[in-house]
Amino acid sequence: MTQKYYYPAIDRFKLLAAFLVIAIHTSPLTSLSPEADYILTRVLARTAVPFFFMVTGYFVLPKALEDAAYGWSYLKRIGLIYLISMVLYLPVGIYAGHFKGAGIISILKMIFLDGTFYHLWYLPALILGFAVIFLLLRSLPLPAAGAVCGLLYAVGLFGDSYYGLIPEGSFVSVIYQGLFHVFEYTRNGLFYTPIFLFLGYAVTRRRPSYALCLGALGITSGLLLGEGILLKLLETQRHDSMYLFLLPVMYFLFSALLEDRREEQKKTFPKDLPLFIYLLHPLFIILVRGGAKVTKLAFFVDNSLAHYAAAAASSFIGALILTKLPTLLPKRTVPHKKSKAVIKRSTK
């Protein structure tokens, strides 16, 4: 019988990652220092989404490779979550004018590649990236699959943070312009997602020692910070989601968090809480801004830190209520059915 382990540090970082995503979308340190906010939200917080992908690569992908039906069931669940999310944000998107003038091709691109709202890109990226890495690991040896994922990420880098290094008007520039007609960013399920799913899976095969992880994490985090600052100064970034040193940072960070392993689960918060925070936080950002306008409490919009705190707190409470909703609803009472024996005795 296989021993099942629980990873409290992984669970806690999932919650932290959800709050980092809110920080990316609210820029909490802008009122204090735009430079500090850039470091927090455009460099350090970029660990959040890759972490979620690595969780899938570590916990889901091995089971899917053993049983394709399990993988298909997982993708159907993600697809259902995406469908519900699209419906939820459809009125907001229409009000914001996201679909104004969009033809059928543009709408299909939103649905299958870019997401129909600014944070929903994660779900189609997960579906596509999962399919890509599944096929690669099924058809290629592990090193070759990793090399393909690395090559895809390298292509994505030059459509993201390193875009400005491509000579303007060059053949390579023309290729990328063509790619951007297909999707808005290279931060997507083809170029971005597979490598982090692969890294999560690779950790299941071999994990460095805890001491090595901590030392390497410190070094690579410094290099990531330097990379992010340098690219900002050079003004090369078309977007700021993909960094070269993000790969080793995520590998060593995830490996270090796995060190906290328990045989008994100590439940601290509902399992789906980070997911619900991620999915719902744009609604609460809108509600905070609208509420501040109605109540004339401009402080919660003008002050970036207060705005973040209000959005994060309301998202947490709303997501927590949603996770608790099944237990709060009244339970249906099923009439007790007497056994046939009792019925027979009562009729005698």
N, C-alpha and C positions, 0 to 999 in steps of 0.2 A: 504493500500500500504506500503510495507516494505521499510524503509529508507536505502539507500545505503551509506556506509561510505568509506572514503579513509584514508589510513594509510601512511603518508609521511615518518615516521621513519622506517617503514618496508621496503619501497622502497629504501631508502638511504642505509640501512644496506645490502640489496641485492647487491647493487653496491660494497660496502665495502667487502662483502664476496667474490665476484668475484676476487677482487684484493688480498685478503688473499690467495685464491687458487693459484694465480700466485706466491705469496711469497713462498708457500709450495714447488713449483716446481723450484724455482730459488735460494732459501736461501739467501736473500738480505743482511743479517748481517754477513755472514761468514768472510768477509775480516776484519770486525771490531772486532767481538767476536763470536766464534763458540758457546759459551755458551748462549749468548744473542739470537743468531739465533735459537738455539734449543727451547728456551722459546717462541719465537715469532712463529716459523713455526711448531713446533712439539707439542705445547701445546695450546697457545692462538688461533692460526689460525685454530685449529681443531674445532672451533665453526662454521666455514663457511658452510660445507656441511650439518651438522645437521640443520642449520638454513633454508637452502633451503627445506629440508624435512618437517620441521615444517610449513613452508609457505603452502606447499601442504596439510598437515594435517589440517590446520586451514581453508583454503579458498576452497579447492577442495573436501576433503573427506566428509564433511557434505552434500554437494550437491549430491555426488555420492551415499551416503547411502539413500538419499531420492529418487533418480532416477538412477537406475543402468545403464540406457542408457547414462547418462551424464558421469559416471565413465568409461564406455567402450569407449566413444568418447575421453576422456582424455588419456586413455592408448594407443589408436590408434595414437593420436598426438605424444605422447612420443616415441612410436615405430617408427613412420616416421622420427622423429628427429634423433633417434639412427641409423636408416638405412642410412640416408643421411650422418651422421657423420662417419659411418663405411666406406662408399664409399670414403669420403673425405680423410680419413687417411690411406686408404689401400695402396696407393703407398709409403707413408712414412714408414708404418709398414713393407712392403716388403723390402724396401731399408735398414731399420735398422735390418733386419733379424729376426723379431719377429715370423715369420711363418716358419722359417727354420727347417726342420725336424719334423714339427707338423703334426700329423695324424688327421683323421676326428674327433676323440673324443676330442682331444686337441682344435681343432678349434671350435667345438660346445661349449666347456667349456668357451672359450674366448667370444663367441658371447652371450651366455645366462647367464654367471655368472661373469666373470672377466673383460669383456670389451676387445675390440680388440686394444685399445691403452690405455696408462696409466691413462688418465683422464676419459675415456669413461665408466669405471666401474659404474659410477654414474647412468647412464640411465637404464641398466638392473637391477641394485639394486633398483631403483625407481619403475620399473614395477613389479618386484617380491614382494617387500615390500608392495606396494600398494595393490596387490592382497591378500597378507597374512593378513594385517590389516582389509581389507574390509570383508574377510570371518570371521575373529575373531569377529568383531563388529556386524556382522549379526547373528552370532550363539551364542555369549556369552554376559553376562552382562558386562557393562563397567569395573568394577573392575577386573573381571576374565580375560578379554581381556588384560588389562594392566599388569596383573600378568604374563600372557604368554609372552608378549613382553619383560617384565623385565627378565624373565628366559632365553629367547633367547639371550638377550644382555649379561647376565652373562656368558653364554656359550661362546659367542664371546669374552668377555674380556680375558678369559684364552687362547684364541687363538691369542691374540693381545698383549696388554701392560703387561698382567700378565702371559704370557706364561712361563716365567722362573721360576715361583713358582711351576709348575707341576714337581713332582719327575721324573727324567729321567728313562726310562725303565718301568714306572708304567703302570697299566692298562689304566688309564686316558690318559697318554701320547700316548699309542697305538691308542686310539680312535681318538685323535686329529691328529695323523699322517694319519689315515684313512680319516679324514675330508679333510686334505690338498691334498689328491689325487683327491678329487672332485672339490675343489676350492682353489685358491692360498691363499686367506686371509679370515678370519671371518668377515672382514669389507665388508659385502655384503648385498644383499637384504633379506636374511633370518635372520641373527643375528643382523645386525646393523640398518637397515632402519626402521623396524616396530615400535620400541620404540619412535623414533622421530616423525614419523607420528602420533602415538598415543598421544604423548604430545601436538602436535599442535591441534589435535582434542579435547583433554581434556580441553584446554584453552577456547574452545568455550562453554563448559559447565559451567565452573567456573574459574574466573580469580582473583588472589589475588590483594589486594590494591597496588597502585603505591608505597607507602612508604615501604610496606613489600617487594615488588619486589626489590627495590633499596638496602635495607639493606641485604636481603638474597643474592642478586647478589654479593655484596661486599664480604660477608663471603665465599660463595661457590666458587667464583673466586680465592680467596686466597687458599682455600683447593685444587682446581684443579691445581693451580700452584705448590703447595707443593707436590701433588701426582705425577705430571709429573717429577719434579726434583728428587724425591725419587726413582721412578721406573728407571730413567736414571742411578742413582748412583748404584742401585742394579743390573743393567743390566738384567732386566727381560723381556725387550720388544722384541718381534718378529717383531712387527710393532707398530706404535704409533698413531693410530687413535681413539682408544676406551679407555676412562677413566671413572671411577665410578662417579666422581664429574662433569663430562661433562653433565650428565642428569639434575641435579638441576640448573646448570649454564644456560643451554639452556631454561629451563622452565621459570626461572625468567627473563632472558634477553628478551625472546620473549614477555612475558607478559608485561614487562616494555615498550617495543617499541610500543605495541598496545595502550598505553595511548595517543599517538599523533594521534587523530582521527578527521577527518574533514568531513563536509558534502559536501563541494565543492572540486573538484579535481583541484590541481594546478600542471600541468604537468611540470616536471623538466628535464626528459630524457625519451627516448623511453622505453616502457614497457619491450621489449625483450633484451635490451642492456646488462644486467648482464648475461643472458643466452648465448648470442653470445660471450661475453668476455670469459666466461668459455669454450665454445666449441672451440673457435679459438686460444686461447692463446698458445697452444703448437706449432702451425704453426709459430707464430710470435717469439717465443723463438728460433726456428730453423733459421728463417730469420735473427734475430739479430746476432746469432752466425756466420751464413754464411756471412752476410754483414760485420761483424767485421773482418773476415778472409780475405775477398776480398779486403777491404779498408785498411787492416793492422792497424785498430783501435782496438788493443787488449784490450784497456782500458775497452771497453764495454763487455768484457768477463772476464778479469782478476779481475776487480773490481766488487764485487758481488752487491753492491748497484747501481752502474751504469748499470749493466746488468739487474737488476730488473726494474729500471726506464725505460730503453729502451723497455723492453718486455711489461711492463704494459702500457706505452704510446702508443706503436704501436698496441697493442691488443685493447685498447680503441678506437683509431682512426679507425682501421679496422672494429671493431664491429659497431661503430657509422655509418660509411659509409654504411654498410650492412643494418642497420635498416632504413636508409634514401633512400636506393636504389629504392624502389617502387615510391617514390615521385620525384626522379631525372630522371627516365625514361620518355621519351616522351609519352604523353597520346595519345591513338588512338582516332581519331575523327570519330564519327559515323554519317553517312549522315542523314540529317534531312528528316524524312518521313512526307510528307504532309498528312493531314487527308483526309478521303474519301470525306468529304463534299467539301473541297477545290478543290479536283481533279474533282469532278462532275461539280462544278461551272466553272472551267477552260475549260471544254470540251463542255460547252453549247454554 
